Each structure stands twice: as C-alpha cells, then as structure tokens.
C-alpha cells in the first residue's frame, strides 16, 4: 500500500524529478504516481486527491511547472500534507513555478521545495520525515542517510586539502 502519492501535471516532468523516485526507492517506501493536470483534467485531479487518504496515502508530492496550480488544487481537496515541487521552466529557471506554489492563501498550506534536481530529492526526504514521526525504523534510516552525507562532505574536504584546489577540480571532470 503506497504511503506517498505523487502527482505530476505532465509526464514530461518525470525525468525532472527522478531524484524523488530514487530517494524513495533507496528508503524502501512505497509510492504511487499519477499524471493529472489541474487545468487539463480537473475532474481526474479532484478524484485522485479526494481518494488518496482512503488508498492509504499519508503524504502527497505534487510537481508542476509554469502556473503550477496543481499542488494548491490538490491541497484544497485533502487534509493530507502536500509538498510542491516547482518544475524548472524557461522563465528564470522555474521562478514562475516557485512563486505559484509558495503564494498559497491562508488556510490551504503547501510545503514548497526548490526547483531543479534538489527539488525531487528534498520532497522525498521531507515526505519521509513526515512519515518518520510515526515510524522509528524510518527515523533511523534518515539518521543513517544524513550521517552518510556528512561523511561524504568530510571526505571531499580532506581530498581538497590534500590535493589543493587546482588538482581537486581536475578530479571532478
């Protein structure tokens, strides 16, 4: 039974939030994915959003670009937490999408992630953190994930110190 529901306004958004799926897979948390547009298929979107909780979904991730109304529309139809991923667009790297998602009126909250590669990964991690409030094993997995990330940074810093910045940059190519 999926604990996380992911809705995208377009299938062209799938590769743009690949890090979201990879992160959820790494943690072994089930999720469902649906493509439904706030504008082009509003009835489908409404049906999916209102039925999510009955299907076992506990957190929703909604990805949308441009006008980016999808996260807000979904949030208007469920009391589940909704996390918005703004999809990068030609307008300032997705600034239009970011502003659409963060400008929700009082009473219809949507958590907003960054546009770009970090958006998908951070949305997954945020959703996992919400689920971890009631799941100690997931909480431990998140702690180990963060420890591993901290170790990677320390390793890179040591390598930089040993090589100097010019040689270090060469190893990055």
MDTraj code that builds the backbone (N, CA, C; nanometers):
import mdtraj as md
import numpy as np

residues = "UNK UNK UNK UNK UNK UNK UNK UNK UNK UNK UNK UNK UNK UNK UNK UNK UNK UNK UNK UNK UNK UNK UNK UNK UNK UNK UNK UNK UNK UNK UNK UNK UNK UNK UNK UNK UNK UNK UNK UNK UNK UNK UNK UNK UNK UNK UNK UNK UNK UNK UNK UNK UNK UNK UNK UNK UNK UNK UNK UNK UNK UNK UNK UNK UNK UNK UNK UNK UNK UNK UNK UNK UNK UNK UNK UNK UNK UNK UNK UNK UNK UNK UNK UNK UNK UNK UNK UNK UNK UNK UNK UNK UNK UNK UNK UNK UNK UNK UNK UNK UNK UNK UNK UNK UNK UNK UNK UNK UNK UNK UNK UNK UNK UNK UNK UNK UNK UNK UNK UNK UNK UNK UNK UNK UNK UNK UNK UNK UNK UNK UNK UNK UNK UNK UNK UNK UNK UNK UNK UNK UNK UNK UNK UNK UNK UNK UNK UNK UNK UNK UNK UNK UNK UNK UNK UNK UNK UNK UNK UNK UNK UNK UNK UNK UNK UNK UNK UNK UNK UNK UNK UNK UNK".split()
xyz = np.array([
    [0.0849, -0.1177, 0.0000],
    [0.0000, 0.0000, 0.0000],
    [0.0898, 0.1246, 0.0000],
    [0.0723, 0.2112, -0.0972],
    [0.1578, 0.3298, -0.1052],
    [0.1293, 0.4289, 0.0079],
    [0.2357, 0.4766, 0.0720],
    [0.2235, 0.5775, 0.1773],
    [0.2371, 0.7188, 0.1218],
    [0.2979, 0.7287, 0.0037],
    [0.3208, 0.8586, -0.0590],
    [0.2546, 0.8577, -0.1963],
    [0.1769, 0.9611, -0.2231],
    [0.1158, 0.9787, -0.3538],
    [0.1888, 1.0894, -0.4270],
    [0.2261, 1.0626, -0.5508],
    [0.2971, 1.1614, -0.6318],
    [0.2114, 1.1914, -0.7534],
    [0.1834, 1.3188, -0.7726],
    [0.1022, 1.3622, -0.8858],
    [0.1828, 1.4638, -0.9659],
    [0.1819, 1.4450, -1.0973],
    [0.2546, 1.5327, -1.1876],
    [0.1579, 1.5918, -1.2885],
    [0.1776, 1.7162, -1.3228],
    [0.0916, 1.7806, -1.4206],
    [0.1145, 1.7314, -1.5620],
    [0.2314, 1.6706, -1.5865],
    [0.2658, 1.6227, -1.7199],
    [0.3679, 1.5102, -1.7076],
    [0.3623, 1.4140, -1.7982],
    [0.4614, 1.3070, -1.7951],
    [0.6008, 1.3583, -1.8308],
    [0.6098, 1.4752, -1.8940],
    [0.7414, 1.5328, -1.9238],
    [0.8136, 1.5760, -1.7960],
    [0.7414, 1.5815, -1.6838],
    [0.8031, 1.6165, -1.5558],
    [0.8744, 1.4980, -1.4904],
    [0.8438, 1.3761, -1.5343],
    [0.9028, 1.2569, -1.4728],
    [1.0551, 1.2624, -1.4641],
    [1.1276, 1.2861, -1.5740],
    [1.2733, 1.2876, -1.5614],
    [1.3264, 1.4044, -1.4780],
    [1.2476, 1.5101, -1.4675],
    [1.2926, 1.6277, -1.3934],
    [1.2906, 1.6057, -1.2425],
    [1.2121, 1.5082, -1.1960],
    [1.2078, 1.4797, -1.0521],
    [1.2512, 1.3361, -1.0229],
    [1.3328, 1.2823, -1.1114],
    [1.3840, 1.1460, -1.0964],
    [1.4437, 1.1221, -0.9579],
    [1.5111, 1.2232, -0.9029],
    [1.5729, 1.2086, -0.7700],
    [1.4693, 1.1778, -0.6629],
    [1.3469, 1.2202, -0.6823],
    [1.2399, 1.1906, -0.5874],
    [1.2166, 1.0402, -0.5811],
    [1.1999, 0.9783, -0.6963],
    [1.1730, 0.8348, -0.7031],
    [1.2927, 0.7547, -0.6520],
    [1.4120, 0.7977, -0.6927],
    [1.5337, 0.7273, -0.6497],
    [1.5493, 0.7319, -0.4982],
    [1.5185, 0.8454, -0.4383],
    [1.5299, 0.8594, -0.2935],
    [1.4281, 0.7709, -0.2222],
    [1.3043, 0.7729, -0.2686],
    [1.2016, 0.6880, -0.2068],
    [1.2361, 0.5401, -0.2227],
    [1.2892, 0.5026, -0.3390],
    [1.3307, 0.3640, -0.3607],
    [1.4439, 0.3259, -0.2652],
    [1.5378, 0.4178, -0.2455],
    [1.6503, 0.3925, -0.1547],
    [1.6005, 0.3633, -0.0126],
    [1.4949, 0.4307, 0.0285],
    [1.4401, 0.4114, 0.1627],
    [1.3378, 0.2980, 0.1690],
    [1.3010, 0.2442, 0.0548],
    [1.2083, 0.1320, 0.0508],
    [1.0654, 0.1669, 0.0885],
    [1.0245, 0.2902, 0.0602],
    [0.8880, 0.3336, 0.0917],
    [0.8049, 0.3293, -0.0361],
    [0.6888, 0.2651, -0.0279],
    [0.6009, 0.2524, -0.1440],
    [0.5341, 0.3855, -0.1768],
    [0.5162, 0.4079, -0.3060],
    [0.4504, 0.5288, -0.3538],
    [0.3737, 0.4970, -0.4812],
    [0.2778, 0.5827, -0.5097],
    [0.2049, 0.5729, -0.6357],
    [0.2311, 0.6997, -0.7146],
    [0.2244, 0.6883, -0.8467],
    [0.2458, 0.8030, -0.9349],
    [0.1274, 0.8135, -1.0295],
    [0.0797, 0.9348, -1.0480],
    [-0.0277, 0.9601, -1.1436],
    [0.0025, 1.0908, -1.2174],
    [-0.0360, 1.0957, -1.3436],
    [-0.0276, 1.2191, -1.4211],
    [-0.1684, 1.2739, -1.4320],
    [-0.1859, 1.3955, -1.3837],
    [-0.3162, 1.4600, -1.3898],
    [-0.2948, 1.6103, -1.3783],
    [-0.3578, 1.6839, -1.4621],
    [-0.3383, 1.8282, -1.4686],
    [-0.4504, 1.9034, -1.3964],
    [-0.4121, 2.0059, -1.3236],
    [-0.5114, 2.0912, -1.2575],
    [-0.6002, 2.1603, -1.3605],
    [-0.5459, 2.1860, -1.4793],
    [-0.6201, 2.2594, -1.5819],
    [-0.6796, 2.1699, -1.6901],
    [-0.6048, 2.0694, -1.7342],
    [-0.6487, 1.9870, -1.8472],
    [-0.7328, 1.8668, -1.8058],
    [-0.7188, 1.8247, -1.6804],
    [-0.8004, 1.7111, -1.6328],
    [-0.8430, 1.7358, -1.4877],
    [-0.9175, 1.8445, -1.4635],
    [-0.9511, 1.8822, -1.3261],
    [-1.0349, 1.7774, -1.2521],
    [-1.1242, 1.7089, -1.3209],
    [-1.2071, 1.6078, -1.2529],
    [-1.1220, 1.4901, -1.2076],
    [-1.0303, 1.4479, -1.2929],
    [-0.9379, 1.3384, -1.2588],
    [-0.8528, 1.3777, -1.1383],
    [-0.8036, 1.5011, -1.1382],
    [-0.7217, 1.5501, -1.0275],
    [-0.8027, 1.5507, -0.8980],
    [-0.9245, 1.5990, -0.9042],
    [-1.0125, 1.6029, -0.7879],
    [-1.0372, 1.4619, -0.7339],
    [-1.0686, 1.3700, -0.8224],
    [-1.0957, 1.2317, -0.7814],
    [-0.9732, 1.1688, -0.7147],
    [-0.8553, 1.1902, -0.7737],
    [-0.7323, 1.1339, -0.7175],
    [-0.7043, 1.1935, -0.5790],
    [-0.7131, 1.3250, -0.5678],
    [-0.6817, 1.3929, -0.4413],
    [-0.7782, 1.3532, -0.3300],
    [-0.9065, 1.3495, -0.3602],
    [-1.0052, 1.3184, -0.2555],
    [-1.0015, 1.1720, -0.2141],
    [-0.9497, 1.0854, -0.2994],
    [-0.9428, 0.9432, -0.2658],
    [-0.8096, 0.8980, -0.2092],
    [-0.7115, 0.9865, -0.2036],
    [-0.5758, 0.9481, -0.1625],
    [-0.5723, 0.8872, -0.0221],
    [-0.6344, 0.9518, 0.0726],
    [-0.6287, 0.9035, 0.2104],
    [-0.6922, 0.7645, 0.2232],
    [-0.8013, 0.7411, 0.1545],
    [-0.8672, 0.6092, 0.1575],
    [-0.7778, 0.5004, 0.0996],
    [-0.6900, 0.5387, 0.0064],
    [-0.5972, 0.4427, -0.0534],
    [-0.4753, 0.4173, 0.0354],
    [-0.4650, 0.4862, 0.1494],
    [-0.3521, 0.4663, 0.2401],
    [-0.2426, 0.5697, 0.2285],
    [-0.2572, 0.6632, 0.1364],
    [-0.1574, 0.7691, 0.1195],
    [-0.1568, 0.8564, 0.2447],
    [-0.0377, 0.8908, 0.2918],
    [-0.0237, 0.9759, 0.4104],
    [0.0389, 1.1121, 0.3804],
    [0.1105, 1.1209, 0.2677],
    [0.1745, 1.2456, 0.2254],
    [0.1649, 1.2509, 0.0734],
    [0.1401, 1.3711, 0.0206],
    [0.1315, 1.3898, -0.1243],
    [0.2437, 1.4809, -0.1713],
    [0.3043, 1.4413, -0.2814],
    [0.4031, 1.5243, -0.3504],
    [0.3409, 1.5625, -0.4844],
    [0.3347, 1.6924, -0.5136],
    [0.2741, 1.7407, -0.6378],
    [0.3762, 1.8247, -0.7138],
    [0.4066, 1.7832, -0.8354],
    [0.5046, 1.8536, -0.9177],
    [0.4339, 1.9243, -1.0320],
    [0.4677, 2.0510, -1.0512],
    [0.4044, 2.1272, -1.1588],
    [0.4939, 2.2433, -1.2007],
    [0.4825, 2.2799, -1.3268],
    [0.5597, 2.3928, -1.3791],
    [0.4682, 2.5033, -1.4274],
    [0.5299, 2.6134, -1.4647],
    [0.4533, 2.7275, -1.5162],
    [0.3606, 2.7847, -1.4116],
    [0.2321, 2.7843, -1.4399],
    [0.1348, 2.8364, -1.3439],
    [0.1373, 2.7572, -1.2138],
    [0.1746, 2.6304, -1.2222],
    [0.1986, 2.5436, -1.1060],
    [0.0838, 2.5438, -1.0057],
    [-0.0370, 2.5336, -1.0551],
    [-0.1532, 2.5312, -0.9663],
    [-0.1784, 2.3952, -0.9039],
    [-0.1191, 2.2901, -0.9580],
    [-0.1507, 2.1544, -0.9145],
    [-0.1333, 2.1316, -0.7642],
    [-0.0211, 2.1695, -0.7018],
    [-0.0099, 2.1473, -0.5569],
    [-0.1213, 2.2156, -0.4772],
    [-0.1563, 2.3366, -0.5127],
    [-0.2614, 2.4090, -0.4427],
    [-0.3986, 2.3493, -0.4639],
    [-0.4264, 2.3063, -0.5852],
    [-0.5552, 2.2432, -0.6137],
    [-0.5677, 2.1141, -0.5331],
    [-0.4611, 2.0345, -0.5313],
    [-0.4633, 1.9100, -0.4542],
    [-0.4820, 1.9418, -0.3056],
    [-0.4075, 2.0393, -0.2542],
    [-0.4182, 2.0755, -0.1121],
    [-0.5578, 2.1240, -0.0760],
    [-0.6261, 2.1850, -0.1706],
    [-0.7618, 2.2343, -0.1454],
    [-0.8616, 2.1201, -0.1290],
    [-0.8241, 2.0001, -0.1733],
    [-0.9172, 1.8877, -0.1713],
    [-0.8764, 1.7744, -0.0779],
    [-0.7781, 1.7979, 0.0084],
    [-0.7376, 1.6952, 0.1042],
    [-0.6796, 1.7615, 0.2280],
    [-0.6864, 1.6914, 0.3394],
    [-0.6221, 1.7418, 0.4610],
    [-0.4836, 1.6800, 0.4794],
    [-0.4421, 1.5941, 0.3860],
    [-0.3076, 1.5367, 0.3917],
    [-0.2035, 1.6454, 0.3649],
    [-0.0826, 1.6307, 0.4192],
    [0.0227, 1.7273, 0.3856],
    [0.0590, 1.7175, 0.2377],
    [0.0719, 1.8326, 0.1736],
    [0.1073, 1.8397, 0.0317],
    [0.2400, 1.9130, 0.0182],
    [0.3306, 1.8510, -0.0568],
    [0.4631, 1.9071, -0.0828],
    [0.4698, 1.9403, -0.2310],
    [0.4957, 2.0655, -0.2634],
    [0.5025, 2.1083, -0.4026],
    [0.6449, 2.1106, -0.4543],
    [0.6634, 2.0538, -0.5730],
    [0.7924, 2.0634, -0.6419],
    [0.7720, 2.1533, -0.7635],
    [0.8327, 2.2712, -0.7631],
    [0.8235, 2.3573, -0.8812],
    [0.9147, 2.3030, -0.9913],
    [0.8595, 2.2821, -1.1086],
    [0.9364, 2.2315, -1.2212],
    [1.0048, 2.3484, -1.2910],
    [1.1315, 2.3281, -1.3239],
    [1.2060, 2.4319, -1.3937],
    [1.1403, 2.4646, -1.5270],
    [1.1367, 2.5921, -1.5575],
    [1.0827, 2.6390, -1.6850],
    [1.1843, 2.7342, -1.7474],
    [1.1525, 2.7844, -1.8640],
    [1.2413, 2.8789, -1.9317],
    [1.2427, 3.0157, -1.8632],
    [1.1454, 3.0401, -1.7762],
    [1.1381, 3.1696, -1.7082],
    [1.2190, 3.1621, -1.5794],
    [1.3378, 3.2142, -1.5825],
    [1.4239, 3.2240, -1.4639],
    [1.4415, 3.0916, -1.3903],
    [1.4546, 2.9833, -1.4641],
    [1.4806, 2.8545, -1.4013],
    [1.3655, 2.7994, -1.3194],
    [1.2469, 2.8476, -1.3417],
    [1.1313, 2.7974, -1.2689],
    [1.0809, 2.8929, -1.1624],
    [1.1294, 3.0167, -1.1648],
    [1.0835, 3.1147, -1.0661],
    [0.9316, 3.1304, -1.0707],
    [0.8731, 3.1237, -1.1901],
    [0.7275, 3.1332, -1.2018],
    [0.6594, 3.0195, -1.1255],
    [0.7137, 2.8992, -1.1389],
    [0.6581, 2.7823, -1.0688],
    [0.6741, 2.7967, -0.9179],
    [0.7913, 2.8415, -0.8749],
    [0.8183, 2.8597, -0.7317],
    [0.7185, 2.9580, -0.6717],
    [0.7038, 3.0723, -0.7372],
    [0.6141, 3.1749, -0.6844],
    [0.4695, 3.1264, -0.6812],
    [0.4288, 3.0502, -0.7810],
    [0.2917, 2.9970, -0.7813],
    [0.2683, 2.9047, -0.6632],
    [0.3664, 2.8227, -0.6307],
    [0.3497, 2.7257, -0.5229],
    [0.3558, 2.7919, -0.3855],
    [0.4446, 2.8885, -0.3673],
    [0.4581, 2.9473, -0.2328],
    [0.3536, 3.0536, -0.2014],
    [0.2799, 3.1000, -0.3010],
    [0.1817, 3.2062, -0.2784],
    [0.0420, 3.1529, -0.2490],
    [0.0343, 3.0490, -0.1666],
    [-0.0959, 2.9917, -0.1323],
    [-0.1668, 3.0815, -0.0306],
    [-0.2982, 3.0921, -0.0415],
    [-0.3722, 3.1729, 0.0564],
    [-0.3757, 3.1035, 0.1922],
    [-0.3958, 3.1812, 0.2962],
    [-0.4064, 3.1253, 0.4307],
    [-0.5161, 3.0196, 0.4331],
    [-0.4870, 2.9091, 0.4971],
    [-0.5845, 2.8022, 0.5094],
    [-0.5645, 2.6875, 0.4121],
    [-0.4796, 2.7050, 0.3114],
    [-0.4506, 2.5984, 0.2147],
    [-0.2985, 2.5866, 0.2027],
    [-0.2337, 2.5242, 0.3024],
    [-0.0872, 2.5195, 0.3016],
    [-0.0308, 2.4182, 0.2030],
    [0.0816, 2.4555, 0.1441],
    [0.1613, 2.3669, 0.0596],
    [0.3072, 2.3924, 0.0957],
    [0.3794, 2.2859, 0.1305],
    [0.5235, 2.2985, 0.1529],
    [0.5893, 2.3106, 0.0160],
    [0.6840, 2.4005, -0.0001],
    [0.7475, 2.4229, -0.1297],
    [0.8946, 2.3846, -0.1254],
    [0.9342, 2.3080, -0.2247],
    [1.0721, 2.2659, -0.2400],
    [1.1382, 2.3508, -0.3484],
    [1.2697, 2.3374, -0.3664],
    [1.3352, 2.4140, -0.4728],
    [1.3073, 2.3546, -0.6102],
    [1.3218, 2.4354, -0.7118],
    [1.3169, 2.3848, -0.8489],
    [1.4505, 2.3180, -0.8778],
    [1.4547, 2.2352, -0.9774],
    [1.5788, 2.1693, -1.0151],
    [1.5953, 2.0338, -0.9488],
    [1.7140, 1.9751, -0.9639],
    [1.7401, 1.8398, -0.9153],
    [1.7139, 1.8253, -0.7660],
    [1.7464, 1.9265, -0.6884],
    [1.7278, 1.9171, -0.5430],
    [1.5812, 1.9081, -0.5048],
    [1.4923, 1.9609, -0.5865],
    [1.3506, 1.9620, -0.5532],
    [1.2919, 1.8242, -0.5323],
    [1.3196, 1.7333, -0.6229],
    [1.2670, 1.5977, -0.6113],
    [1.3221, 1.5243, -0.4902],
    [1.4528, 1.5322, -0.4722],
    [1.5158, 1.4641, -0.3574],
    [1.4666, 1.5229, -0.2264],
    [1.4599, 1.6553, -0.2180],
    [1.4148, 1.7179, -0.0932],
    [1.2684, 1.6896, -0.0644],
    [1.1859, 1.6832, -0.1683],
    [1.0446, 1.6493, -0.1476],
    [1.0321, 1.5091, -0.0901],
    [1.1087, 1.4157, -0.1448],
    [1.1066, 1.2784, -0.0933],
    [1.1530, 1.2750, 0.0516],
    [1.2618, 1.3431, 0.0820],
    [1.3142, 1.3436, 0.2192],
    [1.2176, 1.4106, 0.3164],
    [1.1516, 1.5159, 0.2715],
    [1.0533, 1.5834, 0.3566],
    [0.9351, 1.4902, 0.3839],
    [0.8871, 1.4234, 0.2799],
    [0.7765, 1.3282, 0.2964],
    [0.8174, 1.2152, 0.3900],
    [0.9384, 1.1653, 0.3742],
    [0.9881, 1.0588, 0.4624],
    [0.9973, 1.1070, 0.6069],
    [1.0363, 1.2308, 0.6266],
    [1.0438, 1.2875, 0.7625],
    [0.9057, 1.2942, 0.8274],
    [0.8052, 1.3281, 0.7474],
    [0.6681, 1.3302, 0.8000],
    [0.6271, 1.1890, 0.8414],
    [0.6534, 1.0911, 0.7555],
    [0.6192, 0.9525, 0.7873],
    [0.6978, 0.9010, 0.9080],
    [0.8210, 0.9482, 0.9233],
    [0.9068, 0.9026, 1.0335],
    [0.8548, 0.9464, 1.1702],
    [0.7645, 1.0419, 1.1746],
    [0.7055, 1.0824, 1.3025],
    [0.6353, 0.9646, 1.3708],
    [0.5893, 0.8694, 1.2895],
    [0.5179, 0.7527, 1.3432],
    [0.5891, 0.6217, 1.3099],
    [0.7164, 0.6296, 1.2683],
    [0.7886, 0.5096, 1.2264],
    [0.9354, 0.5219, 1.2682],
    [0.9702, 0.4573, 1.3800],
    [1.1075, 0.4683, 1.4330],
    [1.2126, 0.4080, 1.3407],
    [1.1781, 0.3026, 1.2672],
    [1.2775, 0.2436, 1.1762],
    [1.3082, 0.3397, 1.0613],
    [1.2089, 0.4097, 1.0137],
    [1.2307, 0.5090, 0.9092],
    [1.3117, 0.6265, 0.9646],
    [1.2829, 0.6653, 1.0863],
    [1.3592, 0.7720, 1.1513],
    [1.5081, 0.7349, 1.1581],
    [1.5372, 0.6088, 1.1882],
    [1.6755, 0.5608, 1.1953],
    [1.7400, 0.5602, 1.0566],
    [1.6659, 0.5208, 0.9548],
    [1.7179, 0.5235, 0.8180],
    [1.7546, 0.6659, 0.7761],
    [1.6716, 0.7615, 0.8144],
    [1.7001, 0.9014, 0.7820],
    [1.8269, 0.9475, 0.8546],
    [1.8428, 0.9085, 0.9790],
    [1.9631, 0.9446, 1.0550],
    [2.0882, 0.8872, 0.9874],
    [2.0819, 0.7603, 0.9451],
    [2.1973, 0.6986, 0.8760],
    [2.2247, 0.7673, 0.7426],
    [2.1195, 0.8054, 0.6710],
    [2.1340, 0.8772, 0.5441],
    [2.2094, 1.0091, 0.5666],
    [2.1712, 1.0806, 0.6696],
    [2.2365, 1.2095, 0.6978],
    [2.3810, 1.1909, 0.7427],
    [2.4058, 1.0869, 0.8205],
    [2.5439, 1.0570, 0.8613],
    [2.6305, 1.0267, 0.7399],
    [2.5752, 0.9498, 0.6469],
    [2.6480, 0.9152, 0.5248],
    [2.6782, 1.0413, 0.4432],
    [2.5825, 1.1317, 0.4325],
    [2.6053, 1.2575, 0.3610],
    [2.7129, 1.3413, 0.4282],
    [2.7106, 1.3471, 0.5606],
    [2.8128, 1.4234, 0.6335],
    [2.9513, 1.3627, 0.6115],
    [2.9588, 1.2301, 0.6080],
    [3.0874, 1.1632, 0.5849],
    [3.1412, 1.1936, 0.4453],
    [3.0516, 1.1995, 0.3462],
    [3.0933, 1.2328, 0.2099],
    [3.1537, 1.3729, 0.2043],
    [3.0921, 1.4670, 0.2735],
    [3.1431, 1.6050, 0.2746],
    [3.2797, 1.6107, 0.3414],
    [3.2951, 1.5414, 0.4531],
    [3.4243, 1.5389, 0.5222],
    [3.5314, 1.4776, 0.4323],
    [3.4968, 1.3715, 0.3614],
    [3.5909, 1.3061, 0.2700],
    [3.6337, 1.4008, 0.1588],
    [3.5396, 1.4735, 0.1027],
    [3.5714, 1.5688, -0.0041],
    [3.6591, 1.6820, 0.0469],
    [3.6332, 1.7270, 0.1685],
    [3.7141, 1.8334, 0.2269],
    [3.8585, 1.7869, 0.2485],
    [3.8737, 1.6638, 0.2969],
    [4.0086, 1.6088, 0.3171],
    [4.0829, 1.5945, 0.1847],
    [4.0116, 1.5499, 0.0821],
    [4.0714, 1.5353, -0.0504],
    [4.1141, 1.6716, -0.1044],
    [4.0299, 1.7722, -0.0870],
    [4.0618, 1.9076, -0.1308],
    [4.1867, 1.9591, -0.0595],
    [4.1938, 1.9372, 0.0707],
    [4.3094, 1.9824, 0.1486],
    [4.4368, 1.9120, 0.1023],
    [4.4269, 1.7839, 0.0699],
    [4.5439, 1.7069, 0.0289],
    [4.5910, 1.7433, -0.1122],
    [4.4987, 1.7686, -0.2031],
    [4.5337, 1.7929, -0.3427],
    [4.5534, 1.9400, -0.3770],
    [4.4891, 2.0286, -0.3057],
    [4.4848, 2.1681, -0.3460],
    [4.3719, 2.1862, -0.4456],
    [4.3243, 2.3066, -0.4588],
    [4.2023, 2.3265, -0.5371],
    [4.2204, 2.2973, -0.6853],
    [4.3352, 2.3282, -0.7452],
    [4.3520, 2.3047, -0.8891],
    [4.3461, 2.1554, -0.9223],
    [4.4212, 2.0746, -0.8497],
    [4.4206, 1.9306, -0.8745],
    [4.2846, 1.8702, -0.8378],
    [4.2243, 1.9215, -0.7331],
    [4.0931, 1.8711, -0.6930],
    [3.9908, 1.8933, -0.8035],
    [3.9921, 2.0117, -0.8624],
    [3.8988, 2.0429, -0.9705],
    [3.9205, 1.9485, -1.0878],
    [4.0442, 1.9149, -1.1156],
    [4.0736, 1.8208, -1.2239],
    [4.0098, 1.6855, -1.1981],
    [4.0031, 1.6431, -1.0711],
    [3.9439, 1.5126, -1.0410],
    [3.7925, 1.5156, -1.0567],
    [3.7357, 1.6341, -1.0630],
    [3.5901, 1.6476, -1.0765],
    [3.5446, 1.6350, -1.2210],
    [3.6371, 1.6465, -1.3148],
    [3.5997, 1.6439, -1.4570],
    [3.5703, 1.5057, -1.5048],
])
top = md.Topology()
chain = top.add_chain()
for i, resn in enumerate(residues, 1):
    res = top.add_residue(resn, chain, resSeq=i)
    for name in ("N", "CA", "C"):
        top.add_atom(name, md.element.get_by_symbol(name[0]), res)
traj = md.Trajectory(xyz[None], top)
